[in-house]
Amino acid sequence: MTDWTDKSLVSETQTVLEIVSGKWTLHVLAALVDGPRRHNDLRRHLGDGIRPKVFDETLRRLTALELIERHATRKQDLPAVYYGLTPLARDLMSQMTVVADWTDQNRPTIKPWRDRGR
């Protein structure tokens, strides 16, 4: 049972929510749920909405937080960089499934929240 009177726990939970709520954070983590992706493949998967600088900053931040791992290899004498989820991020994403399911069930209520927040 979660002890919501534990101010330290509430503060640390807020930190996790702030990290996950970064504009592109959840998009990147979700794109890696099914396995590692090459740098350019991941970028294409996210689409044109993310600028290259923001994409690279997001990858650096998530790597520093140990939520994703960067692997550099060579394929046919060409460098290849892959990104994948760490065990910590896999566990986080399994917990985010609860939030995603709740969101899906409450879309009619949540849609106006998005419209008001813009």
Secondary structure in CASP SS format (residue, H / E / C, confidence):
PFRMAT SS
TARGET T0000
AUTHOR 0000-0000-0000
METHOD secondary structure of the structure
MODEL  1
M C 1.00
T C 1.00
D C 1.00
W C 1.00
T C 1.00
D C 1.00
K H 1.00
S H 1.00
L H 1.00
V H 1.00
S H 1.00
E H 1.00
T H 1.00
Q H 1.00
T H 1.00
V H 1.00
L H 1.00
E H 1.00
I H 1.00
V H 1.00
S C 1.00
G C 1.00
K C 1.00
W C 1.00
T H 1.00
L H 1.00
H H 1.00
V H 1.00
L H 1.00
A H 1.00
A H 1.00
L C 1.00
V C 1.00
D C 1.00
G C 1.00
P C 1.00
R E 1.00
R E 1.00
H H 1.00
N H 1.00
D H 1.00
L H 1.00
R H 1.00
R H 1.00
H H 1.00
L H 1.00
G C 1.00
D C 1.00
G C 1.00
I C 1.00
R C 1.00
P H 1.00
K H 1.00
V H 1.00
F H 1.00
D H 1.00
E H 1.00
T H 1.00
L H 1.00
R H 1.00
R H 1.00
L H 1.00
T H 1.00
A H 1.00
L C 1.00
E C 1.00
L C 1.00
I E 1.00
E E 1.00
R E 1.00
H E 1.00
A E 1.00
T E 1.00
R E 1.00
K E 1.00
Q C 1.00
D C 1.00
L E 1.00
P E 1.00
A E 1.00
V E 1.00
Y E 1.00
Y E 1.00
G E 1.00
L E 1.00
T C 1.00
P H 1.00
L H 1.00
A H 1.00
R H 1.00
D H 1.00
L H 1.00
M H 1.00
S H 1.00
Q H 1.00
M H 1.00
T H 1.00
V H 1.00
V H 1.00
A H 1.00
D H 1.00
W H 1.00
T H 1.00
D H 1.00
Q H 1.00
N C 1.00
R H 1.00
P H 1.00
T H 1.00
I H 1.00
K H 1.00
P H 1.00
W H 1.00
R H 1.00
D H 1.00
R H 1.00
G H 1.00
R C 1.00
END
